[in-house]
Amino acid sequence: MRLLHTADWHLGRAFHGEDLLSAQAAFVDFLVDLARRERVDGILIAGDVYDRALPPVDAVRLAGDALTRLSEIAPVIAISGNHDSAARLGFGAELLARAGVHVRTDPVAAGVPVVLDGALVYALPYLEPDLVRVALGVEGRGHGAVVTAAMELVRADATRRGAGVAGGPAVVVMAHAFVAGAVPSESERDLAVGGASNVPHTLLAPADYVALGHMHGPQRVGERGRYAGSPLAFSFSEATQRKSVALVSLDAGAEARTELVPVPVPRPLAVLRGTLDELLADPRLADREAAWVQATLTDPMRPADAMERLRRRFPHAVALAFDPQGDRVGTEGSYGRLRGLDDEELVRRFVADVRGQAAQDAELDLLRDALTARRVAEAVA
């Protein structure tokens, strides 16, 4: 049996204000082609289909298109993540199941598997402790307590169906959670509300494969757990990640085998640092000109029109930070001898003091205009 494991689509999300829907649509095309080419027996989507509880209309259309096309190839099993609205994502779940799309959002149904040929797939949606602990009969408030309760339902049902014995079915557990030992990035939402945010990987055992969602970097946790990771980068902390989906082969009595298939990168990420002039002139940065760019400028004083000038070379620059380096002139002076200075001279000296460099002529004109406007406003008040 071959399964295709993906997660964290976050349909409707932007990247520093830039729309990603076309890139997400391209990913769906890639995923459909891969599923058809590999003739998979099931497709697992481990949560965060959408980026927010009320996704934009275009994102909903894309999700509908993706599920329709994927279900024509193999059964699809999807769970709600912490970004999804479980109630909205789960609407019409029984009708969708008849078409081969199994959307699982009910924590109490964790012990009811989707039965594939030779495997039992148990789908645990994101379990927010304060929202599900009563339904699961849990007194504790942490994530560990509710996952433990859900997995008790899984184990009881799997044992009843003959899992774990010779000739029995393989067990696959899907979950959207922060499993201890996983490496986060800056783009995941913290799960700390409602109790301790992470759970030990041992809570999800025994299973032949644990298909995880939430972490955006592809990675293995525990002996049999894996995060598929997000198909696109959502923060510059993911610049070094190689995005992928997982093809999982399950054979009776054998350890699951995983093949990572790289996802096409619509636009790479580049993290740059240096003075503005260095970044604009360095020929080694030619291959970054088509990338999303985060730049940290180290000029001693903040250059005028920095982002505009940066985008002349790097049109997809979306994030700009400043970390001034070098000696700053005039910062040791005293503010004590200020009497007798007119407003313009006072402002001029202030700019030179805090910046370490005198104001330019154009900046002085702006300062004069501001002082004039202030005097006029006081006169008519």
N, C-alpha and C positions, 0 to 999 in steps of 0.2 A: 504494500500500500504506500502511495506517495501523497503527501500533504503539502500544500503551499501555505506558509505562515507569513502574515504581514500584520502591521499594526500602525496606530498613530498617524492616520492620514491627515487629521486636522483640516478637513475641507472647510474653506472659508477663511483660513488664516492668511494674514499678510506678513511680509518680511520688511520690517522697518518702513511700513507704509506702502510698500510695493505689492501689487496684486499677484497672487500665486496660482490663480485658478487655471490658467492655461498650462502651467507646469504640472499641476495636479491631474489635469485631464490627460496629459501626455503619460504620466505614470500609470493611470488606469489603462490606457492603450497597451503599455508595456506589460502590465500584469495579466491582462486578458490574453495577449499573445503568448506569454510564458506558460500560463496555465493550459492553454490549448496545445502548445508544442510538447510540453512534458506529460500531457495526458494525466493530470493529477486526479486523485480520487476524492479530494476534499480541499476546501479553501478556508483558512482560519484567519479571521480579522479580530485581533486581540484588543479592541477598544479604541476610543477617541476617533471615531469615524469623522465627527465634526469637531470644530475648534471651540464651539460654545453651545449652550443649551438652545438658543434661538439662532440657528445658522441662517445665512443669507439664502435667498431663493435659488440662486445659481448653484450654490453648494449642494442644496437638496436635490436639484436636478442631476448634478453630476453623480451623487451617491446612488440615485435611482438607476441611472444608466449603468454604473459600475456593477451593481448587484444583479441587474437583469442580464448583462452580458456574461458575468462570471457564472451565474446559475445555469446557463445553457451548457456549461462545460462540466461542472461538478457541483455537488451540494456545497453551499456556503454557510459557514457558522460565524456569527458576529456577536460580540458582547459590547455592552456599554462601558465607556471609560469615564474618568472623572470630569472630562470636559463635556460629555454628552448629557442630554436629558434622558434618563432611563425611560420615563413615561412616553416621551415623544418618539424616541428611537424605537421603542417596543410597540408602538401603535400598529395594530393589524398583524401582530406576530404569528397568530395561528393561520391567517390567510397566506402570509408569506411562506410559512413552512410547507404548505401544500405545493408551492412552486419551487421548493428546494432551497429557500433562504431562511435559515434558522437564526432569528435574532433573539438572544437571551439577555434579559434585563432583570429578571425576578430572582432575588437571592435564594428564595426558598426552593426554586426549581434547580438548584445547583446539582442535586442528586439525580436528576433525570437526564440521561445522556442523549446525544444525537448518535444514533447507531449507524455506523458505516460498515462496509463489508470487512469484517475482521478487526474493528476497533470501536471503542466506546469513547466519545468525546464529551467530556464534562465541562460545561462553560460557566465560569464564575465571573459575573460582571463586577465592575468596581463596587466595593463594599464600603460605603461611608458608615463608620461605626454607629454614630448617633441616629442614623436613619434606618438601619437594618437590624440592630441588635435585638430589638423586641421581637421582630418577625422570626429571627433565628434562635430566640430563647437564650440570649447571652446577657449576662450581668455586667461583665467587663466592658470598657469603653474603647479599648485599643483596636487597631487593625488586626493584630494577632488573634484576638479573641474571636472576631467574626469570621476570619478566614479558617480558624480551627473548626468552628461550628459548621461552616459550609463543607469543609473537607470530610467531616464525619459523615455527612450525607453521601458524599462521593464514595467513600470507602465502603459504607454499608451496601450501597447499590452495586458497586463493582464486585464485591465479594459474592453477592447473591447471583450475579451473572457469570460467575466462574472465572473472573480475572485472577491472574497470579498463579494459576495451575496449568499444567501441561495441556496445550491445545486450547487454552482460554483466550479471550480477546485481548488485544492491546488496550492500554488505558492512556488517553491523552487528556491532560487538564489544561484549560485555558483560563488565564487570570489577568486582570489589570491591577497591578499593585507594585509597590516599591519593595522588592525583595532585598534583604540585607546582603551587602557585598557588591551590589550593582553600582556602576559609576554614573552619576547624573551629569546633566549639562545645564546650561542656564535657561533653557526654554521649557522645562517641565514645571508644572504647577505643584507647589508643595502640598503634600498630603497630611500635614501634621494636624490639621483641624480634626477634632474627634478622638484624639489619642495618639499613641506612638505611631509614627508614620510607616515604619518598615516591618517586614515579617521575615522570619527565618525561612530559608529555602526548604528546610526539612518539613515544614507544615504542608507543603504541596506534594509530599511523597506518600505512598509509592505511585509512580506514574512512569510510563515508558517515555513520555515526552511532555514537557511543560511549556506551553506556548504563551509567552508573556508579552504584555504591552505596558507602556507608561514611560520607560526610559527611551530616549531618542537615539542613543548610540547602540548599534548592534553589539551584543555581548552575551556571553554564557554566564550563568549563575548556578552554582551547585553542580551536581553530576548530570542532570538531565533537563535543566531549565535553560531557556534562551529568550532574550529580547530580540524581536525582529528589528526594532528601531524604526524611526520615521523614514518615509521615502524621500523627504526633502529636509534640508537643514533649515532650522527656524531661529538660530542664533549663531553668532560668530564663534562661540565656544565649540561649535561642531565643525569647524573648518577642516580639521584633520580626520574626521570620521569618513569612512567609506560606506555609504548607504547601500543597503542590500535587503533582499527578502530571502527566506529560508525554504529550501526544498527538503522535506523530511521523509525518509524511507523507513517504514516500520515492517519488520519481519517477525513472525512468531518466535518467541524465545531468544531473540537477538536484540542487542542494544540499538537504539535508533541512530540512523546515520543522517547527518545534516550537511547539505551543500548550500553555501551562500552564493546567491546570484546578485552581482552588482546592479544597482539601479542607475539608469542613465542620468547624468548630471546636467540639468538644463542651463545652469549658470554656476560656476565655481565661486568659492568665497576666498577673499584675500584680506589678510590683516597686515597693514603696512605701518611703519613707524619711521620718522625722520623729519627734517625740516621740510617746509613746503617746497622750496626750491629743489631740494634733493629728490623728492618724490616726483616732481614734474620733469626732472632732467635725466633720472637714472635709466639707462637703456635696458638694464636687467629686468625692469618691471613691465616690459612690453606685453608679456603674456598675461598680465593682470588687468589689462585695459578693458577686457570684456567681462570681468568678474564683478560680483557684489564686493564693494570695498569698504572696509573699516580702517580709517586712518587716524593715527595719533601723531599730532604735530609737536615737534620739540623745539620750535623757534623760541628764542628768549622772550619775544613779545608776540602777541597774537596777530597774525597777518590779516590785513584787510581783505574782505571777500574771499575767505579761505575756501569755503565749500564750492563757490562758483568757479574759482580758479582750478580747484582739484578736479571738478567734473569736466573741465575742458579736455583733460587727458583720460580721466576715469569716469565716463558718463554714468556708471552705475554705482558711484559712491553714495552710500546711504547713512553712514555713521562717522562722526567726526569728534575727536577728543583732543585735549591740549595737555601737554606735560612739559612746560617750559624747562629748558636745560641751559646751563652756563651761568656766568656771573651776571648779577643784576646791578646796574649802576644807580647810586643815589638812594639806596634803601636804608642807609644808616643815618640819614639826616634827622634833625629835630623838627617837630611841629610847633616849637615854642615861639619863633620869631615871625609872626604873621601880621602884626599890626602895621598899618600903613600901606598894605597891598590892596590894589583895586581887585574887583571880582575876576577880571580876566587873568591877571597875573596869578591870583590865588589858584584858579582852576588849572592854569598852565603848569604851575609847580606841582600840584596834586597829581596830575597825569604823569609827569616825569618821575615823580617819586614812586608811585605804585607800579609803574610799568618798567621803570629803569631806562626809559628812552623818551625824549621829548615828543610832543604831539606834532604830527605833520601839518602842513599848511591847510590841507583840506579838512583835517580834523579841527584845527583852530577855527576855521570858518563855521563849522557846525556848533562849536562851543559858543562862539560869539552870537550866533543866531538864537541859541537856547537862552543865553543871558538876556538878550534883547526881549525875547518873548516873555521871560519872567518879569522883567521890569514893566512891560506894557500891561501884563495881567494885573500886577500890583497897582498900577496907575488907575485902571478902570474898575477895580474892585470896590 
